[in-house]
């Protein structure tokens, strides 16, 4: 009886964790939270359909010498700007914390995201899923994030199909370690072919939405340019929307500079 009870208890506890089976990790996110800190709205152009930036699931799977990343969103992929990869609009950043140690890794986000990471959630690698051709994206990284470029990993090609974005990278590009022991954070943005200033091909969030600008934020650079992200325990529970809003809270100074930045944490299997 005790053995059976222990087995049932273990099974129940595992249901509440991000799944890991045969080298595959799965993280889930609730639907309808594609509003950043809580009040962001989509641009007004009709290409930005409901759910376009609504993250619902992320999988990380080791396949031989490669690691495959798949992000699922709340709308079918479309290619209105003829990018040639099956999608045009989305851009997904997968930040990886390999050791969970404060003082190890980077606490700043990439240019254009306007985010920080907590000291214990500093990242060592980030994988970018983008419709842009890999050479252009790598050139932008070199020009706008030179100090971080060695830790930015770009798949040779990212494909959009159905509601999924998929990109594969060599495991060696991520370095040694077991992905099941790593922390992950996933940030959803929008691909911008003509980015402003030093932004890494990301779309602005302004106070008021425009044809190709998100609204509900700030016209300065103090608001996180993040539309959706993993939060809580990444089980997809509705309560994780509030956890996201809390994590993305920010405060602006009178001149539009950052007084208190949005500070992200990592999701770890079983934590």
C-alpha positions, 0 to 999 in steps of 0.5 A: 500500500505504501509503495502504491501511495508513493508511486501515485504521489510521485506521478501527481507531482510530476504532472505539475512540472515542465515535461521531460521525456526522451531528452525533450523538455516542454514548457507551457504558457497560458493563452491570452497573455500576449499583452506584456506587463498587462496593457500592451495592444497589437499594432493596427495593421491587419497583418497582426492577427489575434494570437500572433504573438501569444506564446502557448508552448516551447519545446527543447529536444536533443536530436543527435548532435543538434538541439531543436527549439520549437515555439508554438503561438496562438495563430497560424504562421503567415508570410505577408512580407515574403520572407521565404521561411513560412512566417514574417511577423514573429521573433522569439528569443530563447535565453539559457542559464546553464549554471544558475549562479549569480555573477555568471553570465549576462544580466542585460537583455539584447538591444531593443528588448529593454529587459534585465535578468535577475542575478541568479538568472544570468544567461550564458546563451540565447537562441534567436528564432527569426524570419531574417536570413541568418547572415543578416541577423548575425551581422546585426548582432555583431553591429549592435550587440558586439559584447554579447555576440559570442553567446548569441546563437542563430539557427541556419534556418528557422521555419514556420509551419502551422502555429509553430516556429522551429529552429535547430542548432548544433549542440556544440554551439550551446556548450557542454551540459545537460539541457534538462538541468538548464534554466530557460526564458522565452521572450516573444517580440516582432520581427522588424526589418527596419529597426530603430536606432540600436534595436536588434530587429525588434518592434517598438512599443509606444504609448499609443499603437500605430500601424506597425507599433505596439501600444500600451507602453511608453514612448521612452526606452524604459518599458520592456519591449516584450509581448509574451514570456514564460512565467511561474512554473510554465505549466500553462496555468491561468495564474501565470498571466499575473506572474508574467505581468508582475515580472514585466513591471517597470518604472520610468523616470520623468525623462523617459529613461529607466527608473526600475527595469523589467527583470526576468527570471528563469524557468527550471525543470522541477523548480 
